[in-house]
Amino acid sequence: MRDLREYSQSYENLEFENEIVKYRRQAVLERTRCRSPSHILEVGCGMEPLFLHLPAQMHVTIIEPTPSFFENANLKSQDFENVHVEHSTLEEACLEARFDMIIVSCLLHEIEDQTRFLNKLHSLCGDDTIVHINVPNAQSMHRRLAVSMGLISNPYKISETQKRMQQSHPPFDDNTLKQVLNAHDFEVCDSGGYFIKPFTHNQMMHLLQAGVADDMVLDGLFKLGKEMPDLASEIWVDCKKSGCRL
């Protein structure tokens, strides 16, 4: 059983994660604009829920199990009539609605029982539902560099950061992500990557603090990740229930 309070504290200590979050959100918003959903389910919202950046008329349901993240989202949602926040895991949530789009951002790799999670996710999908999933990429440039330097034996090795974040699964690459989704009756419609991260979070933060990297550099790395998804720090897919036409 994961300790979610300890998780939230560890998350806050990942300094460069604040920079990655901005680009991850940008990538998610690009996919939502592409799909133009009217009712979104966000599974796990972190400290800055997606509804803060979506059109006010869009209906948003949030499922968030981490106490501090839930309390923050619930407080920020008070002035949003079309936002509903539940303190629950997806697996335990009681949801009857069907959603146009379900956002699972930076979460699947953290789930202990991925089969149970994906089965519940599948049950919430209608024929037209798009599920957007993004995860860290095992083949990210910084992991490949670590292999080349002899720091890790292979890019799928669970890092010390992953251990602190209570993650027990090896990271996904494009193939393994699609394989696990196909095995749970999802069909991938589109995929890509974003943000080339040459070095670890700590090293990237040192570059920012030293003035070696700035927002222009980070913007360039974000765009470069789209051009080179195999090396991107994070990868994404849009998927739907197998056999459903869009």
Rosetta blueprint (number, residue, H / E / L):
1 M L
2 R L
3 D L
4 L H
5 R H
6 E H
7 Y H
8 S H
9 Q H
10 S H
11 Y H
12 E H
13 N L
14 L L
15 E L
16 F L
17 E H
18 N H
19 E H
20 I H
21 V H
22 K H
23 Y H
24 R H
25 R H
26 Q H
27 A H
28 V H
29 L H
30 E H
31 R H
32 T H
33 R H
34 C H
35 R H
36 S L
37 P L
38 S L
39 H E
40 I E
41 L E
42 E E
43 V E
44 G L
45 C L
46 G L
47 M L
48 E L
49 P L
50 L H
51 F H
52 L H
53 H H
54 L L
55 P L
56 A L
57 Q L
58 M L
59 H E
60 V E
61 T E
62 I E
63 I E
64 E L
65 P L
66 T L
67 P H
68 S H
69 F H
70 F H
71 E H
72 N H
73 A H
74 N H
75 L H
76 K H
77 S L
78 Q L
79 D L
80 F L
81 E L
82 N L
83 V E
84 H E
85 V E
86 E E
87 H L
88 S L
89 T L
90 L L
91 E L
92 E L
93 A L
94 C L
95 L L
96 E L
97 A L
98 R L
99 F E
100 D E
101 M E
102 I E
103 I E
104 V E
105 S E
106 C L
107 L L
108 L H
109 H H
110 E H
111 I L
112 E L
113 D L
114 Q H
115 T H
116 R H
117 F H
118 L H
119 N H
120 K H
121 L H
122 H H
123 S H
124 L L
125 C E
126 G E
127 D E
128 D E
129 T E
130 I E
131 V E
132 H E
133 I E
134 N E
135 V E
136 P E
137 N E
138 A L
139 Q L
140 S L
141 M H
142 H H
143 R H
144 R H
145 L H
146 A H
147 V H
148 S H
149 M L
150 G L
151 L L
152 I L
153 S L
154 N L
155 P L
156 Y L
157 K L
158 I L
159 S L
160 E H
161 T H
162 Q H
163 K H
164 R H
165 M L
166 Q L
167 Q L
168 S L
169 H L
170 P L
171 P L
172 F E
173 D L
174 D H
175 N H
176 T H
177 L H
178 K H
179 Q H
180 V H
181 L H
182 N H
183 A H
184 H L
185 D L
186 F E
187 E E
188 V E
189 C E
190 D E
191 S E
192 G E
193 G E
194 Y E
195 F L
196 I L
197 K L
198 P L
199 F L
200 T L
201 H H
202 N H
203 Q H
204 M H
205 M H
206 H H
207 L H
208 L H
209 Q H
210 A L
211 G L
212 V L
213 A L
214 D L
215 D H
216 M H
217 V H
218 L H
219 D H
220 G H
221 L H
222 F H
223 K H
224 L H
225 G H
226 K H
227 E H
228 M L
229 P H
230 D H
231 L H
232 A L
233 S L
234 E E
235 I E
236 W E
237 V E
238 D E
239 C E
240 K E
241 K E
242 S L
243 G L
244 C L
245 R L
246 L L
